[in-house]
Amino acid sequence: MNALKKLFGGNTRQFGMIFALVALIVFFQIFTEGRTLTPGNVINLFNGNSYILILAIGMVLVIIAGHIDLSVGSVAAFVGVFVALAMRDWGFPWWVGVLFGLFLGAVIGAWQGFWVAYVGIPAFIVTLAGMLLFRGFNQFVGKSNTIPVPKEFQFIGSGYLPEIGPNTGFNNLTVLIGLVAVAFVIIMSLRARAAAKALGAEVPELWVEVTKLVLICGAILYATYLFATGRPGTSFPIPGLILAVLVLIYGFIADKTVLGRHVYAVGGNRHAAELSGVQSKKVNFMVMMNMSILAGLAGMIFVARSTASGPFDGVVWELDAIAAVFIGGAAVTGGVGTVIGSIVGGLVMAVLNNGLQLLGVGADLTQIIKGLVLLAAVAFDVYNKSQGKRSITGMLMKNFQRNNEIQPQEATSTKEVISKEA
């Protein structure tokens, strides 16, 4: 037990969702007779859920700031149909269509952010209106028809990394990316350890660090093997590559930038944050606009994968994104959550969906199970908060971020204590 405490930083609960994800994969791998961890199934799992995971990245920042966005599915559908029309009727090249979709998402986000940040209407009401408004626009603009998109545009939703170099039996570019990811993890871990030593902070024993690196790098290399050995013509999917880039960017923004710190501060205690000089209106405006931009991107990826936009695109996507964020450890009251946690939560839901489909479970029972999982995750978070404990994924990336700065979750807890004492 002491070894486990050392290995997981003295708090095994913070890796609860990782354990749950691994347990789900092992369970379905056994009961589906090995069909879960096949290259084809893993590739399809990422292709079929990348747009939800992209939505979860934006949604976690919205929820950390203390809001909720119910319009993301409708915004995604509206942007998707408008971009499809622009390419078909206005002759937009595919790359201009992508830029146009991102711009349209920014305009929609600015519209909703204005009402939330500067008028003061709760985000729940604004985005509920947006859900109805943009769902109606989607059907009005598309006339409830499907609109095909060109093959060049389809690449962003169903394309794969090309083959380069000699024939090795693997997709060489996928293998290269996997090796780069392993090197990045090792370098970041060594830099964090060196920085901790330089600051005189406590560092874990060497065997603990090595064991963690072996587990993480082993998982990366196994995933690389699965993606690199799929059927001919497949490899690491382009939507997965877009998702990976977004995780790195938004993980950095949330953990290392002033804007990220301000989002946590506003969600933890808006009044205390304002007294500290944080411009809460600007923060709220930015998170709402960012959410719609990512919704537009998710909508375009889905349309590209489906080869056409349709009147029922985006239905209940907001619920899947919100569920992923809460399962990933975000607090219902705001101020707590991580980008990595939301991705883990989204993968839990994706693996659950995929595994139940492989087992032949009906859609009705699948929805019941997903609802129970979400309820259990939120109940667990509420219980932890009542006991003065952190969310299960609040410190997930602690091993790569050791420094003297106060973590966003800790800063939030401090503000709450000060507020209560005041």
Secondary structure as GFF3:
##gff-version 3
##sequence-region A 1 422
A	DSSP	alpha_helix	2	7	.	.	.	ID=ss1
A	DSSP	three_ten_helix	12	15	.	.	.	ID=ss2
A	DSSP	alpha_helix	16	31	.	.	.	ID=ss3
A	DSSP	alpha_helix	39	64	.	.	.	ID=ss4
A	DSSP	alpha_helix	72	89	.	.	.	ID=ss5
A	DSSP	alpha_helix	94	114	.	.	.	ID=ss6
A	DSSP	pi_helix	115	119	.	.	.	ID=ss7
A	DSSP	alpha_helix	123	142	.	.	.	ID=ss8
A	DSSP	beta_strand	147	148	.	.	.	ID=ss9
A	DSSP	alpha_helix	151	158	.	.	.	ID=ss10
A	DSSP	alpha_helix	172	198	.	.	.	ID=ss11
A	DSSP	alpha_helix	206	228	.	.	.	ID=ss12
A	DSSP	alpha_helix	238	256	.	.	.	ID=ss13
A	DSSP	alpha_helix	258	268	.	.	.	ID=ss14
A	DSSP	alpha_helix	270	275	.	.	.	ID=ss15
A	DSSP	alpha_helix	280	306	.	.	.	ID=ss16
A	DSSP	beta_strand	308	309	.	.	.	ID=ss17
A	DSSP	alpha_helix	317	327	.	.	.	ID=ss18
A	DSSP	alpha_helix	339	358	.	.	.	ID=ss19
A	DSSP	alpha_helix	363	386	.	.	.	ID=ss20
A	DSSP	three_ten_helix	398	400	.	.	.	ID=ss21
A	DSSP	alpha_helix	408	421	.	.	.	ID=ss22
###
